[in-house]
């Protein structure tokens, strides 16, 4: 509910109270009321995941013996991960308004650290590490299409699920394996106005900008022992790639911040048609979605990331295929903090818990 919008009509203006920017009287108010809460569903794509409960909403109540309050609007900002309330209080015939902006904290459960729409093959015991190192795969295109449930480490049925994703009998997967077909629906097309990078074949520094998501578009990224540094201090960066991302040798794509705050995995999103790595490359703190038809190919043979464990990608990997070829055993380390990716869970209809965080801003406003 906290990531959905609710904005009623102000009878004085015939438009919504806030608008998409969550500000009063700012010109983007709409003529039709917004009520995404009414369409909230408690259903989930995978019955094996934690289910959400149906909301019980109260929009108005009493303040003392003679006053009352009414919620007039609520707007969610997915970039800032905040929610803004506009509440009307009334004592007699004179209403007053208070606007509050509160941090919205996400608590993902059973987060898909690895998600494949088709085949997943983790040959040579390639590890999937971290508390969110859960693997979701499509059982219909696996060696054992009869599996429809899940297996956590140590479960009696774990060997069957390891076999279904062609992993080694030695279990190197930290999370639960889910036999559940999921199809993400977010756009892979660069928005109008994305900054063109052309062919990226050498060292490159790019950065986010204040005020929202900064989009870049590359024809391809092919790096050999070079580094692409993405500074997300001032905001998220979405990197759209028309062709494949190829990393050879010790090539790196790094997500950094310069303000002392750790980089967030959801602030660097790499969206190519395919990804291939060889030797000991490093993708650091990023969400990688490898679009059809190629998916993600791990040909890497040695640890390239600075984090603990033998990995070449520290991040979240979704795609049509995740294939780890023989000849190497490096894998993927999924971060413990994936709250910055909570918005993409709505595209696959998996439940997520949201809760109020700290109050960011409070003020009385006039309409």
GUGULO-534271 format. One record per residue (C-alpha): residue number from 1; z, x, y. Coordinates in pm, 1 decimal. Layout:
N
gulo seq NUM	z Z	x X	y Y
...
//
This chain:
367
gulo seq 1	z 0.0	x 0.0	y 0.0
gulo seq 2	z 82.7	x 279.5	y 244.1
gulo seq 3	z -276.3	x 407.5	y 233.0
gulo seq 4	z -425.4	x 66.5	y 313.5
gulo seq 5	z -471.6	x -92.8	y 655.2
gulo seq 6	z -339.9	x -414.2	y 806.9
gulo seq 7	z -435.9	x -515.4	y 1160.9
gulo seq 8	z -410.2	x -870.1	y 1293.0
gulo seq 9	z -581.7	x -1030.3	y 1591.8
gulo seq 10	z -421.1	x -1018.5	y 1933.5
gulo seq 11	z -469.6	x -1372.8	y 2071.6
gulo seq 12	z -494.9	x -1237.0	y 2425.8
gulo seq 13	z -795.9	x -1014.3	y 2350.0
gulo seq 14	z -948.9	x -1171.0	y 2039.8
gulo seq 15	z -947.8	x -825.6	y 1879.5
gulo seq 16	z -720.3	x -626.6	y 1650.9
gulo seq 17	z -407.4	x -474.2	y 1796.6
gulo seq 18	z -472.4	x -109.9	y 1706.6
gulo seq 19	z -816.2	x -25.1	y 1571.6
gulo seq 20	z -905.7	x 262.4	y 1342.1
gulo seq 21	z -754.6	x 530.9	y 1568.6
gulo seq 22	z -410.9	x 362.2	y 1553.5
gulo seq 23	z -385.9	x 348.5	y 1933.4
gulo seq 24	z -344.9	x 46.0	y 2157.4
gulo seq 25	z -604.7	x -39.2	y 2421.4
gulo seq 26	z -830.3	x 251.0	y 2325.4
gulo seq 27	z -1161.7	x 66.9	y 2287.8
gulo seq 28	z -1211.7	x 73.9	y 1910.8
gulo seq 29	z -1034.9	x -253.0	y 1836.4
gulo seq 30	z -1226.2	x -485.8	y 1603.9
gulo seq 31	z -1311.6	x -854.8	y 1622.7
gulo seq 32	z -1221.0	x -926.4	y 1259.5
gulo seq 33	z -870.8	x -889.7	y 1120.9
gulo seq 34	z -811.2	x -614.3	y 865.4
gulo seq 35	z -603.4	x -701.1	y 559.4
gulo seq 36	z -644.8	x -447.7	y 280.6
gulo seq 37	z -296.9	x -530.7	y 154.5
gulo seq 38	z -407.8	x -872.4	y 32.7
gulo seq 39	z -660.5	x -712.4	y -204.5
gulo seq 40	z -420.2	x -454.6	y -348.2
gulo seq 41	z -432.9	x -443.1	y -726.4
gulo seq 42	z -183.5	x -323.7	y -982.8
gulo seq 43	z -450.2	x -253.5	y -1244.3
gulo seq 44	z -541.0	x 97.2	y -1355.9
gulo seq 45	z -846.4	x 248.8	y -1519.1
gulo seq 46	z -643.9	x 419.8	y -1790.3
gulo seq 47	z -377.7	x 204.9	y -1947.8
gulo seq 48	z -213.3	x 527.2	y -2061.3
gulo seq 49	z -127.2	x 619.8	y -1702.1
gulo seq 50	z 170.6	x 492.7	y -1508.0
gulo seq 51	z 95.3	x 144.2	y -1379.9
gulo seq 52	z 157.5	x 26.1	y -1026.5
gulo seq 53	z 357.1	x -285.0	y -947.6
gulo seq 54	z 227.2	x -571.9	y -735.5
gulo seq 55	z 360.6	x -561.3	y -376.6
gulo seq 56	z 599.6	x -815.6	y -229.7
gulo seq 57	z 531.1	x -821.0	y 143.6
gulo seq 58	z 745.7	x -958.6	y 426.9
gulo seq 59	z 580.6	x -953.0	y 768.4
gulo seq 60	z 847.4	x -1117.8	y 984.3
gulo seq 61	z 1224.4	x -1146.3	y 999.6
gulo seq 62	z 1525.2	x -1208.3	y 1220.9
gulo seq 63	z 1692.5	x -970.6	y 1467.3
gulo seq 64	z 2040.1	x -1101.3	y 1533.8
gulo seq 65	z 2100.6	x -1472.9	y 1586.8
gulo seq 66	z 1816.7	x -1538.9	y 1833.8
gulo seq 67	z 1557.9	x -1264.9	y 1796.2
gulo seq 68	z 1278.3	x -1201.5	y 1549.4
gulo seq 69	z 1030.7	x -929.4	y 1461.3
gulo seq 70	z 671.5	x -945.8	y 1336.4
gulo seq 71	z 454.3	x -668.8	y 1194.6
gulo seq 72	z 128.1	x -689.3	y 1387.6
gulo seq 73	z -58.1	x -384.9	y 1255.7
gulo seq 74	z -44.0	x -82.9	y 1027.5
gulo seq 75	z -305.0	x 193.4	y 1016.4
gulo seq 76	z -325.5	x 487.0	y 774.7
gulo seq 77	z -469.3	x 824.5	y 876.9
gulo seq 78	z -595.6	x 1000.2	y 562.8
gulo seq 79	z -648.3	x 1335.3	y 738.7
gulo seq 80	z -303.6	x 1353.3	y 897.2
gulo seq 81	z -144.7	x 1157.5	y 609.4
gulo seq 82	z 48.1	x 935.3	y 847.2
gulo seq 83	z 98.3	x 562.1	y 887.8
gulo seq 84	z 133.6	x 389.5	y 1225.1
gulo seq 85	z 318.4	x 58.3	y 1260.2
gulo seq 86	z 298.3	x -180.9	y 1554.7
gulo seq 87	z 596.4	x -417.4	y 1551.5
gulo seq 88	z 651.3	x -706.8	y 1789.9
gulo seq 89	z 1007.2	x -801.0	y 1878.1
gulo seq 90	z 1079.9	x -1125.6	y 2057.2
gulo seq 91	z 1392.4	x -1255.5	y 2229.2
gulo seq 92	z 1313.1	x -1590.8	y 2380.9
gulo seq 93	z 958.9	x -1606.2	y 2517.5
gulo seq 94	z 912.3	x -1240.3	y 2613.3
gulo seq 95	z 770.1	x -1014.5	y 2340.0
gulo seq 96	z 797.3	x -637.1	y 2339.9
gulo seq 97	z 620.5	x -384.0	y 2118.6
gulo seq 98	z 722.1	x -65.7	y 1941.8
gulo seq 99	z 476.8	x 175.3	y 1776.9
gulo seq 100	z 600.0	x 420.2	y 1511.5
gulo seq 101	z 408.0	x 692.2	y 1330.5
gulo seq 102	z 560.8	x 805.8	y 1001.7
gulo seq 103	z 453.0	x 1074.6	y 755.0
gulo seq 104	z 324.6	x 931.9	y 425.6
gulo seq 105	z 417.0	x 1155.1	y 133.4
gulo seq 106	z 230.3	x 1131.7	y -196.3
gulo seq 107	z 383.9	x 1170.9	y -539.4
gulo seq 108	z 93.0	x 1194.9	y -784.8
gulo seq 109	z 171.5	x 1133.4	y -1150.8
gulo seq 110	z -48.8	x 1258.3	y -1433.4
gulo seq 111	z -281.1	x 1409.0	y -1172.6
gulo seq 112	z -626.9	x 1507.1	y -1308.5
gulo seq 113	z -625.5	x 1882.0	y -1253.3
gulo seq 114	z -940.6	x 1893.0	y -1466.1
gulo seq 115	z -1166.8	x 1587.0	y -1484.6
gulo seq 116	z -1500.3	x 1573.9	y -1662.8
gulo seq 117	z -1736.2	x 1279.6	y -1682.2
gulo seq 118	z -1909.5	x 1426.8	y -1985.5
gulo seq 119	z -1843.0	x 1739.3	y -2188.1
gulo seq 120	z -1548.1	x 1974.5	y -2162.1
gulo seq 121	z -1537.6	x 2292.1	y -2367.6
gulo seq 122	z -1254.3	x 2539.4	y -2322.6
gulo seq 123	z -1367.8	x 2800.8	y -2571.1
gulo seq 124	z -1173.0	x 3119.8	y -2642.0
gulo seq 125	z -849.7	x 2950.8	y -2541.4
gulo seq 126	z -929.9	x 2944.4	y -2169.2
gulo seq 127	z -603.6	x 2835.1	y -2003.7
gulo seq 128	z -538.6	x 2535.8	y -1778.7
gulo seq 129	z -214.8	x 2625.4	y -1602.7
gulo seq 130	z 38.3	x 2455.6	y -1376.0
gulo seq 131	z 248.8	x 2139.9	y -1371.5
gulo seq 132	z -66.5	x 1943.1	y -1280.7
gulo seq 133	z -279.1	x 2109.7	y -1548.4
gulo seq 134	z -376.0	x 1775.8	y -1702.9
gulo seq 135	z -722.8	x 1739.3	y -1856.8
gulo seq 136	z -914.9	x 1409.2	y -1843.4
gulo seq 137	z -1231.9	x 1391.9	y -2052.6
gulo seq 138	z -1479.9	x 1131.7	y -2175.3
gulo seq 139	z -1408.4	x 1074.7	y -2545.7
gulo seq 140	z -1748.1	x 911.0	y -2604.2
gulo seq 141	z -1927.6	x 1245.6	y -2562.9
gulo seq 142	z -1666.5	x 1454.9	y -2742.6
gulo seq 143	z -1658.5	x 1575.7	y -3103.8
gulo seq 144	z -1406.0	x 1298.2	y -3177.6
gulo seq 145	z -1497.7	x 972.4	y -2998.2
gulo seq 146	z -1223.4	x 777.7	y -3177.7
gulo seq 147	z -947.2	x 924.6	y -2962.4
gulo seq 148	z -842.9	x 686.0	y -2683.6
gulo seq 149	z -492.8	x 795.9	y -2590.3
gulo seq 150	z -326.5	x 1117.5	y -2478.3
gulo seq 151	z -137.9	x 1416.6	y -2611.6
gulo seq 152	z 125.5	x 1619.3	y -2429.7
gulo seq 153	z 222.6	x 1972.9	y -2532.8
gulo seq 154	z 415.5	x 1960.0	y -2857.2
gulo seq 155	z 295.0	x 1613.1	y -2960.9
gulo seq 156	z 201.2	x 1573.0	y -3325.6
gulo seq 157	z -149.5	x 1458.5	y -3229.1
gulo seq 158	z -208.0	x 1753.0	y -2993.5
gulo seq 159	z -435.0	x 1949.2	y -3234.6
gulo seq 160	z -682.0	x 1658.1	y -3248.3
gulo seq 161	z -709.6	x 1651.6	y -2869.1
gulo seq 162	z -745.1	x 2028.8	y -2846.1
gulo seq 163	z -1031.5	x 2004.1	y -3094.6
gulo seq 164	z -1193.3	x 1724.2	y -2892.1
gulo seq 165	z -1221.7	x 1951.3	y -2587.0
gulo seq 166	z -1322.4	x 2249.1	y -2801.5
gulo seq 167	z -1012.8	x 2445.5	y -2708.6
gulo seq 168	z -856.7	x 2710.6	y -2927.7
gulo seq 169	z -588.7	x 2615.5	y -3175.9
gulo seq 170	z -354.5	x 2828.9	y -2967.7
gulo seq 171	z -253.4	x 2579.1	y -2699.4
gulo seq 172	z -305.9	x 2728.2	y -2351.3
gulo seq 173	z -311.7	x 2396.6	y -2163.3
gulo seq 174	z 3.6	x 2328.4	y -1963.5
gulo seq 175	z -47.9	x 1956.5	y -1910.2
gulo seq 176	z -140.0	x 1643.3	y -2100.9
gulo seq 177	z -487.4	x 1586.0	y -2244.0
gulo seq 178	z -618.3	x 1234.6	y -2171.8
gulo seq 179	z -908.8	x 1075.9	y -2358.7
gulo seq 180	z -1011.6	x 863.6	y -2062.9
gulo seq 181	z -1354.0	x 833.6	y -1898.0
gulo seq 182	z -1327.0	x 842.3	y -1518.9
gulo seq 183	z -1612.3	x 834.7	y -1266.8
gulo seq 184	z -1536.9	x 951.9	y -910.5
gulo seq 185	z -1731.4	x 768.4	y -641.3
gulo seq 186	z -1692.5	x 976.7	y -325.5
gulo seq 187	z -2002.4	x 1092.5	y -136.8
gulo seq 188	z -2166.9	x 1425.7	y -215.7
gulo seq 189	z -2400.2	x 1403.4	y 85.4
gulo seq 190	z -2323.7	x 1610.5	y 392.7
gulo seq 191	z -2258.6	x 1391.5	y 697.0
gulo seq 192	z -2484.8	x 1395.1	y 999.3
gulo seq 193	z -2386.6	x 1682.3	y 1225.9
gulo seq 194	z -2266.8	x 1915.9	y 951.2
gulo seq 195	z -2298.6	x 2282.0	y 1053.7
gulo seq 196	z -2576.3	x 2455.0	y 860.5
gulo seq 197	z -2495.4	x 2786.2	y 690.2
gulo seq 198	z -2831.6	x 2841.5	y 519.8
gulo seq 199	z -2816.9	x 3070.3	y 216.0
gulo seq 200	z -2477.4	x 3238.7	y 190.5
gulo seq 201	z -2521.3	x 3578.5	y 22.2
gulo seq 202	z -2278.9	x 3807.2	y 208.5
gulo seq 203	z -1931.8	x 3812.1	y 363.6
gulo seq 204	z -1872.4	x 3505.7	y 581.4
gulo seq 205	z -1583.1	x 3356.9	y 780.4
gulo seq 206	z -1574.8	x 2986.6	y 868.5
gulo seq 207	z -1294.1	x 2763.5	y 992.5
gulo seq 208	z -1179.6	x 2409.8	y 1050.9
gulo seq 209	z -1149.3	x 2254.3	y 1394.1
gulo seq 210	z -885.0	x 2031.8	y 1542.8
gulo seq 211	z -937.5	x 1659.1	y 1539.5
gulo seq 212	z -1058.0	x 1593.7	y 1186.6
gulo seq 213	z -1264.9	x 1722.8	y 897.7
gulo seq 214	z -1513.3	x 2002.3	y 968.4
gulo seq 215	z -1825.9	x 1975.3	y 749.2
gulo seq 216	z -2053.2	x 2267.7	y 662.0
gulo seq 217	z -2376.7	x 2257.2	y 463.1
gulo seq 218	z -2520.4	x 2551.5	y 269.4
gulo seq 219	z -2848.9	x 2567.2	y 83.2
gulo seq 220	z -2676.7	x 2778.5	y -180.8
gulo seq 221	z -2387.4	x 3021.0	y -216.0
gulo seq 222	z -2457.6	x 3332.5	y -421.7
gulo seq 223	z -2202.9	x 3610.9	y -376.9
gulo seq 224	z -2173.2	x 3943.2	y -558.1
gulo seq 225	z -1852.0	x 4132.4	y -474.9
gulo seq 226	z -1843.6	x 3955.3	y -136.7
gulo seq 227	z -1585.7	x 3723.3	y 20.0
gulo seq 228	z -1623.8	x 3388.6	y 192.5
gulo seq 229	z -1307.9	x 3315.5	y 393.0
gulo seq 230	z -1229.9	x 2960.1	y 502.1
gulo seq 231	z -953.0	x 2924.2	y 762.3
gulo seq 232	z -801.8	x 2574.4	y 740.6
gulo seq 233	z -524.4	x 2634.1	y 994.4
gulo seq 234	z -676.3	x 2387.2	y 1241.6
gulo seq 235	z -800.7	x 2131.8	y 991.5
gulo seq 236	z -973.2	x 2060.5	y 659.4
gulo seq 237	z -1314.4	x 2202.6	y 569.1
gulo seq 238	z -1567.1	x 2024.4	y 345.6
gulo seq 239	z -1837.9	x 2257.7	y 216.5
gulo seq 240	z -2150.7	x 2079.0	y 89.9
gulo seq 241	z -2390.5	x 2293.6	y -113.9
gulo seq 242	z -2743.8	x 2173.4	y -190.8
gulo seq 243	z -2778.1	x 2401.1	y -492.3
gulo seq 244	z -2527.3	x 2592.7	y -701.6
gulo seq 245	z -2232.7	x 2813.3	y -614.7
gulo seq 246	z -2264.0	x 3143.0	y -802.0
gulo seq 247	z -1992.1	x 3407.0	y -793.7
gulo seq 248	z -2052.1	x 3745.9	y -956.9
gulo seq 249	z -1831.1	x 4050.6	y -994.1
gulo seq 250	z -1524.8	x 4025.7	y -770.5
gulo seq 251	z -1669.8	x 3764.4	y -533.8
gulo seq 252	z -1417.2	x 3533.1	y -368.3
gulo seq 253	z -1396.9	x 3205.6	y -180.0
gulo seq 254	z -1056.4	x 3200.4	y -10.2
gulo seq 255	z -867.9	x 2920.6	y 162.1
gulo seq 256	z -633.4	x 3079.0	y 417.5
gulo seq 257	z -404.6	x 2976.1	y 701.5
gulo seq 258	z -278.4	x 3196.3	y 983.6
gulo seq 259	z 22.8	x 2989.4	y 1093.1
gulo seq 260	z 254.8	x 3083.6	y 808.6
gulo seq 261	z 202.2	x 2752.8	y 626.2
gulo seq 262	z 62.0	x 2779.5	y 271.9
gulo seq 263	z -298.8	x 2655.0	y 243.3
gulo seq 264	z -341.9	x 2313.1	y 80.8
gulo seq 265	z -584.2	x 2254.9	y -203.9
gulo seq 266	z -724.3	x 1938.2	y -43.4
gulo seq 267	z -807.9	x 2115.2	y 281.9
gulo seq 268	z -1097.6	x 2308.1	y 124.9
gulo seq 269	z -1337.5	x 2089.6	y -71.6
gulo seq 270	z -1645.9	x 2252.3	y -223.8
gulo seq 271	z -1918.2	x 2009.1	y -328.3
gulo seq 272	z -2217.6	x 2177.5	y -501.1
gulo seq 273	z -2453.8	x 2057.8	y -773.9
gulo seq 274	z -2314.5	x 2327.4	y -1000.8
gulo seq 275	z -2086.3	x 2627.2	y -1023.3
gulo seq 276	z -2119.9	x 2944.3	y -1227.0
gulo seq 277	z -1897.2	x 3251.2	y -1239.1
gulo seq 278	z -1932.3	x 3589.2	y -1407.1
gulo seq 279	z -1692.4	x 3888.6	y -1444.0
gulo seq 280	z -1372.4	x 3834.0	y -1241.2
gulo seq 281	z -1435.4	x 3614.4	y -933.6
gulo seq 282	z -1176.6	x 3408.6	y -747.7
gulo seq 283	z -1179.5	x 3063.4	y -590.0
gulo seq 284	z -847.2	x 3028.8	y -414.7
gulo seq 285	z -676.4	x 2697.3	y -332.5
gulo seq 286	z -975.0	x 2461.2	y -333.3
gulo seq 287	z -1099.0	x 2133.3	y -474.1
gulo seq 288	z -1426.8	x 2188.3	y -657.4
gulo seq 289	z -1651.2	x 1901.9	y -762.1
gulo seq 290	z -1955.3	x 2015.2	y -958.4
gulo seq 291	z -2210.9	x 1735.4	y -934.9
gulo seq 292	z -2478.0	x 1648.1	y -1194.0
gulo seq 293	z -2666.1	x 1788.4	y -1365.2
gulo seq 294	z -2501.0	x 2128.3	y -1401.8
gulo seq 295	z -2125.1	x 2093.8	y -1376.2
gulo seq 296	z -1900.0	x 2398.9	y -1388.8
gulo seq 297	z -1973.0	x 2700.4	y -1608.0
gulo seq 298	z -1704.6	x 2964.3	y -1658.1
gulo seq 299	z -1870.8	x 3282.1	y -1782.7
gulo seq 300	z -1593.0	x 3493.9	y -1634.0
gulo seq 301	z -1437.7	x 3765.1	y -1845.4
gulo seq 302	z -1132.6	x 3883.1	y -1649.5
gulo seq 303	z -853.5	x 3756.3	y -1424.4
gulo seq 304	z -970.1	x 3735.6	y -1064.0
gulo seq 305	z -694.7	x 3537.4	y -890.2
gulo seq 306	z -373.4	x 3679.6	y -746.6
gulo seq 307	z -162.3	x 3398.1	y -891.7
gulo seq 308	z 20.9	x 3435.9	y -1224.2
gulo seq 309	z -192.2	x 3388.0	y -1534.3
gulo seq 310	z -548.2	x 3468.3	y -1632.5
gulo seq 311	z -757.3	x 3252.2	y -1397.2
gulo seq 312	z -1075.6	x 3257.7	y -1190.3
gulo seq 313	z -1017.5	x 2926.7	y -1013.0
gulo seq 314	z -689.7	x 2831.2	y -848.7
gulo seq 315	z -747.3	x 2470.1	y -760.1
gulo seq 316	z -856.3	x 2131.2	y -888.4
gulo seq 317	z -1186.4	x 2102.7	y -1075.6
gulo seq 318	z -1380.0	x 1780.0	y -1128.4
gulo seq 319	z -1738.4	x 1748.6	y -1248.3
gulo seq 320	z -1984.0	x 1627.6	y -1505.8
gulo seq 321	z -1914.9	x 1925.1	y -1734.3
gulo seq 322	z -1654.6	x 2198.0	y -1752.1
gulo seq 323	z -1781.6	x 2461.5	y -1991.6
gulo seq 324	z -1607.8	x 2786.0	y -2075.8
gulo seq 325	z -1847.1	x 3011.8	y -2260.2
gulo seq 326	z -1751.9	x 3258.9	y -2529.9
gulo seq 327	z -1698.2	x 3619.2	y -2431.9
gulo seq 328	z -1408.8	x 3559.3	y -2194.7
gulo seq 329	z -1076.2	x 3382.1	y -2172.6
gulo seq 330	z -1011.8	x 3330.2	y -1800.1
gulo seq 331	z -934.6	x 2976.4	y -1692.0
gulo seq 332	z -807.9	x 2752.6	y -1413.3
gulo seq 333	z -470.4	x 2738.1	y -1239.0
gulo seq 334	z -392.6	x 2396.2	y -1090.2
gulo seq 335	z -153.4	x 2401.6	y -790.0
gulo seq 336	z 183.5	x 2230.6	y -815.4
gulo seq 337	z 128.9	x 2062.6	y -476.6
gulo seq 338	z -173.7	x 1832.4	y -493.1
gulo seq 339	z -53.8	x 1576.8	y -236.4
gulo seq 340	z -342.1	x 1670.3	y -3.2
gulo seq 341	z -582.7	x 1524.9	y -263.5
gulo seq 342	z -410.0	x 1189.1	y -296.4
gulo seq 343	z -700.0	x 1014.9	y -119.4
gulo seq 344	z -947.0	x 1092.4	y -400.2
gulo seq 345	z -733.7	x 917.8	y -661.5
gulo seq 346	z -842.7	x 585.1	y -513.7
gulo seq 347	z -1200.6	x 666.0	y -623.0
gulo seq 348	z -1098.8	x 671.1	y -989.5
gulo seq 349	z -842.0	x 390.1	y -976.7
gulo seq 350	z -547.8	x 594.2	y -1096.5
gulo seq 351	z -209.2	x 492.4	y -957.2
gulo seq 352	z -16.2	x 712.4	y -719.8
gulo seq 353	z 324.0	x 670.6	y -559.6
gulo seq 354	z 353.6	x 692.8	y -182.0
gulo seq 355	z 673.8	x 703.2	y 17.3
gulo seq 356	z 781.9	x 728.6	y 378.9
gulo seq 357	z 851.6	x 1077.8	y 510.0
gulo seq 358	z 983.1	x 1181.9	y 848.8
gulo seq 359	z 926.5	x 984.6	y 1167.5
gulo seq 360	z 658.9	x 1168.1	y 1367.5
gulo seq 361	z 653.0	x 956.5	y 1680.6
gulo seq 362	z 820.7	x 648.8	y 1828.8
gulo seq 363	z 746.1	x 473.3	y 2154.3
gulo seq 364	z 753.2	x 138.2	y 2328.1
gulo seq 365	z 406.4	x 22.8	y 2432.0
gulo seq 366	z 253.2	x -240.3	y 2655.0
gulo seq 367	z -47.9	x -443.0	y 2546.7
//
